[in-house]
């Protein structure tokens, strides 16, 4: 089984996590396991990718944390997913139309890429404005939980190292 994080486009994980959490409540570990299962082991997002992302999604109001460390998509998160899906459909429709008009794949891709970049620039400005208005408190709470998780994992590694050293002594 080969893990290949390079196959996933930049920004994909954000929408994929929103999508998974719209289906069912999951922990960070559950998201990682679900990603591995659905990709047949080809993609295993790291905790260093998933946990900070969850913090940003909580901070941005797109997901909320439930009891037991599970997360779920908020109404804002569902709206974000809907917007992303509509944008994807629009790009596909435009690409098909340009191809029907007889332009090459390269030309069609070039025109659509330029339009997408213009739209992305507009969306980025809007997102930055909204993110700046969010509470830092939610991010701080998540950072504290993530730090506790990392310390716990570090303790496990230290224990494993100590156990390995003890078992290897003659």
Secondary structure as the mmCIF struct_conf table of DSSP 4:
data_model
#
loop_
_struct_conf.conf_type_id
_struct_conf.id
_struct_conf.beg_label_comp_id
_struct_conf.beg_label_asym_id
_struct_conf.beg_label_seq_id
_struct_conf.end_label_comp_id
_struct_conf.end_label_asym_id
_struct_conf.end_label_seq_id
HELX_RH_3T_P HELX_RH_3T_P1 UNK A 5 UNK A 7
BEND BEND1 UNK A 8 UNK A 8
HELX_LH_PP_P HELX_LH_PP_P1 UNK A 9 UNK A 9
TURN_TY1_P TURN_TY1_P1 UNK A 10 UNK A 11
HELX_RH_AL_P HELX_RH_AL_P1 UNK A 12 UNK A 23
BEND BEND2 UNK A 24 UNK A 24
STRN STRN1 UNK A 26 UNK A 26
HELX_RH_AL_P HELX_RH_AL_P2 UNK A 28 UNK A 38
TURN_TY1_P TURN_TY1_P2 UNK A 39 UNK A 41
BEND BEND3 UNK A 42 UNK A 42
HELX_RH_AL_P HELX_RH_AL_P3 UNK A 47 UNK A 59
TURN_TY1_P TURN_TY1_P3 UNK A 60 UNK A 61
BEND BEND4 UNK A 62 UNK A 62
STRN STRN2 UNK A 63 UNK A 65
HELX_RH_3T_P HELX_RH_3T_P2 UNK A 67 UNK A 69
STRN STRN3 UNK A 71 UNK A 73
HELX_RH_AL_P HELX_RH_AL_P4 UNK A 75 UNK A 100
TURN_TY1_P TURN_TY1_P4 UNK A 101 UNK A 102
HELX_RH_AL_P HELX_RH_AL_P5 UNK A 105 UNK A 133
BEND BEND5 UNK A 134 UNK A 134
HELX_RH_AL_P HELX_RH_AL_P6 UNK A 136 UNK A 168
#
